[in-house]
Amino acid sequence: MSPLERITKRVNQNGDVNLPETPRPLLTLTEFFDGNKTVGSIGCNLTPTPTPSELYEILTRIAYRTDVHDIRVQISMFDDPDWPFSDTVWIITSAESDDVSKWFDEPVRPDECWSGWTDGVSFEPYEVPPEFNPVACWWD
């Protein structure tokens, strides 16, 4: 199975991800970045647009922090046939959202970071351990 076939199956396992009622997939870093060579699949509005491997390196570094439990990539759309699109990464952490924002160098810093799942959006099941909270890192 090719990387594109694998991620297509994974992203659409709960229904058509392009429909708002479909729970947003929350992929591991490996699931999203393994085989991803599509510039703009994440961080598309950053200038210059980083490659997937550059963002993977940054997020992997953050994942090794002692105050981080996990990182999940939210799939927002799959309207590009080359790879699904994400505008939000969820960092499961004990840190505050203002601190999380500072973990990113200025050129790749999210436009906004906030604590807690987005109201009105359905996500696939994910259990956050006690003492941790989901922090959204969103790029416009």
Secondary structure, 3 states (H helix, E strand, C coil): CCHHHHHHHHHCCCCCCCCCCCCECEECHHHHHCCCCCCCCECCCCCCCCCHHHHHHHHHHHHCCCCEEEEEEECCECCCCCCCEECEEEEEECCCHHHHHCCCCHHHCCCEEEECCCCCCCECCCCCCCCCEEEEEECC
